């Protein structure tokens, strides 16, 4: 099953005719997470043939409109489709105050609950976990409280070597303990190390989402070594002063964070509408971090 992110929107505050405000769908082994919900998100979900009913968890990084203005429309659509599953929203606490009057207005016979989970803007915090994935929020550096998110696959247990199970006549009841790290003792008292009886599992996958933020080396240790990093790159280097004043990043700065953190691959997005083409962003970033790609609507990137 895939661990992959689909770009729904790659632009910043002003949408263009071919670039939408921020929105992404992360598919973690058939668990679908919506990250930010700018205007037009539900249209992009339709275009990318993603089932509305699969989205049970929404993560809103901060309360600038281009990151949540599509939310109330999406909730309304859920209602019209007869949704019954609870909807979990992880966001700044103020979001509930902002949209609750609209929810109350459309509620009617709404058959699902909306559960709001406030973010912590002071330190990293685990905000969601299940058997396959855990999600951690962490503070970014922007003009209003903003969080990034890391999605990490839960580390799998080692695989038992079947041929050794037979060779050492290992009872089925012992296999669970061996996978958990316990050595096996044979009937003759011989100790067979756990490492001998198992093969290491694949390394867990990870994805980090960082928008909106100024250049902030403090996040390097938090996102260190992730397989795939999305980092905002609102401007190119010639607008460095404007980036500093608005607490956004340039493509070069996004690439620098990727290099310092030792990530495998970088996606840059959240482009200012001043730029008609994304080529300057990519050229600038690749000078610092070669394995960089551009966020483009409808494109899916494997986390590997």
C-alpha positions, 0 to 999 in steps of 0.5 A: 500500500502507498505512502504518498502525498498529492498536491491539491494547491501550490500557491500562496494567498492569491490563487491564479488560473492554474494554481490553488491555495494550499491543500494536500492529501497524504495517503498513509497505507489507505489512511487519508489525511487532509493537510490545510484546506484553502479555497477550492480544495474540494474541487481538487479532491474531486479532480483527483478522484479521492473519496470524500468519505476516506477523509476523517482527519484534517490538519490546519497549520494556521488561520490565514485564509488561504489555508482554511477558507475551503473548510466550511464548504467541505464540511457542507459537502460532507453533510450533503453526502450523508456523512456519518463518521466523526470528523477530527480537525487539528488546528489553532483553537480559534478555528472553532470560534470562527466557523462554528456559527456557519456549522450551526447554520448548515447543521440541520440533521447533520449525522456526524460530529466535528471534534476540534483538537487545539494545536500547541505552538510552544513545542512539538507534540504528538497529536494523533497515532494509530497502528500505522502512523503517528503525527507530531505538530511543531511550531514554525516562525510566522506572523501568526501562530503556525504549526508544521506536521510530521507524519511517521510510519510506526516502526514494524517489528522484525520478521521471523526467519521461518526456516529457523522456527522449524530448525529450533522447533520454536513454539508459535507462542514464542514467536511474538516474544522473539519479534519483540526482542526476547532471545529464545532458549532451546530445550537443551538450554542453548540461547539463540539471540533474537538477532539471529532469528529475525531480519530487520524490518524496512525503515519507517517512512516519514513526511514533514509539512512546513508552511508558512514560515520564515527561515528557521534552523530551529526546526532542523533537529525536528525534521532531521532525516525525513524521507520527504519534506514539503517546505514553503518557498513563497519568493526567490532570492531577489525578494529576500527583504520582502520574505523577511518582512512577511516571515516567509521563505525563499526557495534558497532558504527552503533548500538550505533547511532540506540540506541541513536536515539531511532529508531525502527529497524536497518539495517546494510550494506556496508560490507568490502569485507575482511569479507566472512560472515556477522555473526560477524557484526550482533553479534557485533551490537546486543550487543548494539541494539537488533533489528538489521538485516543484509542487504542482496541482494533481501531482503525487509524490511517493514517500520512499 
